[in-house]
Amino acid sequence: MRAKGETRAGLRLALLLLLSGIVLIGAVAAATAIGDYNIPVRTVFLTVTNQIGLTDADLPRIEESVVWNLRLSRSLVAALCGSGLAICGAILQALLRNPLAEPFVLGVSAGASTGAVCVIVLGIGAGAVSLSLGAFVGAFSAFALVALLSNGATSGPNHTILAGVAASQLFNALTAYIVTTSASAQQARSVMFWLLGSFGGVRWPQFYLLLIVLFVCLAICIIMARTLDAFTFGDEDAAALGIPVARIRLILFAVTALMTATIVSQVGAIGFVGLVVPHAARYIVGPLHMRLLPAAAVVGAVFMVIADIASRVLVDQQTIPIGVVTALVGVPFFAIILYRARPQT
């Protein structure tokens, strides 16, 4: 019976990856075609095949440039960000044994926001520090503070969650103070849009950076998939199986912090993806992380690309911050989780 169950779960995973891959290709094509100036999907595919040397179709230069240099990179970055945030959510929910855990529970997003605001508003670095680097430094500062407040990797999951809440409040307060006391009206608008997430400024360099970071981090997580399964039963049970709990927790927290910091430093703060997607993937393929992690990655990619499309078509001639779109989906899902987790009487 157990072998049959594992076989069915494996088949569901294979089917999910196949269908999600097809949907992802279609979603990326649609996201690349849709914009202020719509481009035929055929032109999108021919542009890609031209660039990789498979075809030599005669296409309008403007359309080919828009597809390759602007929209395709944006869509692929959106897919990578969705995958990364979903993987982080799945890992944190296992480590903290909390179904409501997500990447920003560690305060990484708030720290990245403060770092970016310091560069935008205060001009720290005098041009030597880029916006992405400032956000990256802020993100890891928040992670270090959480580690300090929770007394390192040996603390329990509740201590880590409380430390993350405290760090988030601190860095959010710092961000608000800097913006209200030092920012001009134009700077305040720029900061606000960045804090809500945007794919508007991403290009191929951001894609390559995210691809490398996410590939390495996902490989580490896949290697530790069976260890993550043990963490879901508690630290004592994991230690009884011979797992070095403190060291593994520190490594996995660092991996999630690295992924989240890289994503936030490139596209801003995007919430709820790490909360929603792992639960959807877990419902389809089950709780074992060897199946859950790749499933969450591909579902997160599809979710984020579709959310990016929605952010550009919901309001005519205007782009909604991507964080607003994900929150519109995430908040109802958050309420459903709370409702299902309520004590039964």
Disulfide bonds with the S-S distance in Angstrom:
none
